[in-house]
Amino acid sequence: MLAQEPSPSRETAAARRPLPPGTDVDGRGHLIDGGCDVTDLARRYGTPLYVFNETVLRANCRAYRDAFAAYAPGAMVAYAAKACLTRAIAAVVAAEGLHIDVVSGGELHVALSAGFPAERVVFHGNNKTAAEITQALDAGIGRFVVDNLDEMDRLAEAATRRGLRQRVLLRVAPGIEAHTHEYIQTGSQDSKFGFDLESGQALRAAQRCAATGGLRLVGLHAHIGSQLLDTRAVPPLVERMLDLARAVESACGVRLGELNLGGGAGIRYVDEEALAPRTLAAALTAAVAAGCARRGMEPPVLAVEPGRSVVGEAGIALYTVGSRKRVPGLVPYVAVDGGMGDNIRPALYGAAYTVVAAGRMHEPCAQQVHVVGRYCESGDFLARDAMLPAPEVGDLLAFYAAGAYQVPMASNYNLVPRPCLLLVANGRADVMVERETYADLCARDRLPERLLARPAAAAAGMGSLGSAG
Ligand SMILES: Cc1ncc(COP(=O)(O)O)c(C=O)c1O
């Protein structure tokens, strides 16, 4: 693509678009997050650095809690831990009164070790192991969302052995195409998640569950996708789920008191209008109330599982520019010290971001650049065609809305240590997760003793092999 001439516009990053919640710009043009100058944070803790704003995180939890309390009293809001989980995040979410949705023994362990009440844990996943089921039953978690018959059998056996009747919801693939990227659609019929509705699988699974010892079928669950920006899919989703609930009731004589409709609310990455908790709560409750009234059913208790919309806009990612490359006639490249190792989303599904020069917020964004990472993949892009003040080596770049599905998907590709995570509030910064070290990289690496370097012996061995051949 041809490079554009620098824009004559004097538009600055501070003026160009709304700042992320909880941030501000000071008189020197520095981005301030939670009362902390991010350039100071970068100097002190190094980059790449993920900064999470505790006040915003709490406000997002409360927005969900209050919206559902207003529209659907008794509703359960469970934070989807996969979006990002540290013990500090778990502690904040617990203190704000939310439930938590976990998908692995690891997430469960981290949540419980932060003091998250087990009763408020919902365990998801399409292949929970026997060990994870044992761990969750022993902890006394509130609910399992059963995804398939193999899991149902494993869970029933383990619960029966303990003399329990475990509360269970069935995950349903409702055959709804969400309006989002294919990789984050989960409700279609051809999905690895849940019991297919269309073919009658879901009803048969409910009948089997209701008749199985050790399990107490309390509800249905569906999650149709992520980064949804409107509620178009809500009415058809609710209709299908209520039809199924009624069919289960008449086939098994079991009233399903809970309806969990997953997460998925979208956030602002560039110029999207986020789907507000109030809008979602209003749409869900209106559809459920109308659908139940038409069927003469008592409305079930609603549950939702927001992840991205709780933590996404509470986080920013900071990187330092290390090198630049200019090819005549093309958009220049600016390379930073992170990339696909800490944020795979642009490479995985072309996710777009707002990026700013965090120490130059009052300067015109006149230069078009591609911001790329440091990893050995040509696809290691972080932002294409970003507009920044002409970048200099040493500039600090901030990516907004970096709190969800970045750190949890981070890898050690190229054996680059994973970044440090901070929690900021009221001018104070606390480390949530330390930066990985080279010692950490070797902590699980075992060098068999027979391979320990013994240069003389090795050379002799090579020689004798050589002469034998
Ligand atoms: C079952 C389930 N619940 C909740 C979520 C959270 O979705 P989001 O982060 O988009 O709110 C997901 C995300 O994949 C999910 O699979």
Ligand as a Chemical Component Dictionary entry (heavy atoms), coordinates in Angstrom:
data_LIG
# 
_chem_comp.id                   LIG 
_chem_comp.type                 NON-POLYMER 
_chem_comp.pdbx_formal_charge   0 
_chem_comp.three_letter_code    LIG 
# 
loop_
_chem_comp_atom.comp_id 
_chem_comp_atom.atom_id 
_chem_comp_atom.alt_atom_id 
_chem_comp_atom.type_symbol 
_chem_comp_atom.charge 
_chem_comp_atom.model_Cartn_x 
_chem_comp_atom.model_Cartn_y 
_chem_comp_atom.model_Cartn_z 
_chem_comp_atom.pdbx_ordinal 
LIG C1 C1 C 0 -19.344 -19.978 27.404 1  
LIG C2 C2 C 0 -18.803 -18.594 27.351 2  
LIG N1 N1 N 0 -19.264 -17.691 28.216 3  
LIG C3 C3 C 0 -18.795 -16.422 28.226 4  
LIG C4 C4 C 0 -17.804 -16.025 27.347 5  
LIG C5 C5 C 0 -17.299 -14.623 27.429 6  
LIG O1 O1 O 0 -17.522 -13.916 26.278 7  
LIG P1 P1 P 0 -17.155 -12.376 26.184 8  
LIG O2 O2 O 0 -15.765 -12.229 26.684 9  
LIG O3 O3 O 0 -17.291 -12.056 24.763 10 
LIG O4 O4 O 0 -18.134 -11.648 27.037 11 
LIG C6 C6 C 0 -17.309 -16.937 26.427 12 
LIG C7 C7 C 0 -16.267 -16.527 25.469 13 
LIG O5 O5 O 0 -15.801 -17.216 24.638 14 
LIG C8 C8 C 0 -17.811 -18.260 26.432 15 
LIG O6 O6 O 0 -17.355 -19.175 25.585 16 
# 
loop_
_chem_comp_bond.comp_id 
_chem_comp_bond.atom_id_1 
_chem_comp_bond.atom_id_2 
_chem_comp_bond.value_order 
_chem_comp_bond.pdbx_ordinal 
LIG C1 C2 SING 1  
LIG C2 N1 SING 2  
LIG C2 C8 DOUB 3  
LIG N1 C3 DOUB 4  
LIG C3 C4 SING 5  
LIG C4 C5 SING 6  
LIG C4 C6 DOUB 7  
LIG C5 O1 SING 8  
LIG O1 P1 SING 9  
LIG P1 O2 DOUB 10 
LIG P1 O3 SING 11 
LIG P1 O4 SING 12 
LIG C6 C7 SING 13 
LIG C6 C8 SING 14 
LIG C7 O5 DOUB 15 
LIG C8 O6 SING 16 
# 
